[in-house]
């Protein structure tokens, strides 16, 4: 049986949400997208602005029943939770923070060799009954190559491929996908999962979207997918790198 291509429901452009101390923050996803993106409820993009980044005094803030998945493309990052030992991360690190109620977080972002850029995915964990805080920094995720290394998948969280036995599919799967020029990537999505893609380097052709078989998606845009089985992405003269994220729909969680 042939696979049906997953249709794109929404293409979201980031909006500037704050500009302070030389760091620009952009926000994508809103409550209006909840049905297609749950339990992902925000995706932030951060990068250094034109002015010099000022070393801030971290301001404590409280997090409630959320997970923060942060990928540091370039930069340095410091994190302290509930006044415990400071954790350090640098360019290429993937940081996972699971925060229960009354979790106090302090964090600092700084450039590395003049560069600061990354993204953060917010996940609502209220249905998962988090009981403890946890922090992990992944510096060596597994990588999978295809088509004579034209395609690379780095598994940040969960799995890259599924046998579609639902009990064996992780609730959340985060993949860092790189595609060289003039290449094609096909990927079968897990059952009962919402799927989003976020382009953070280069550009590529995704589809279908409305009446178009494929549309060119540039850097920093987010795609939310609907019905179908398979993600199809093509590149031409520019390589592409994007986050591919899936999460089990809340209504189907155990």
Protein Blocks (a to p, Z undefined) as FASTA:
>chain_A
ZZdddddfbdcddddfbdeehiacddehifklmmmmocbfbdcdddddfbdcdddddddd
ddehiacddddfbacddddeehiacddddehiacdddddehiacddddddeehiacdddd
dddfklnopabdcddddfbbcdddeehhlaccddfbhcfbdehiaklpcfbdcdddddde
hiacdddddehiacddddfehjdddddehjbfbdcddehiacdddedjbdcdddfkbccd
ddddddddfklpZZ
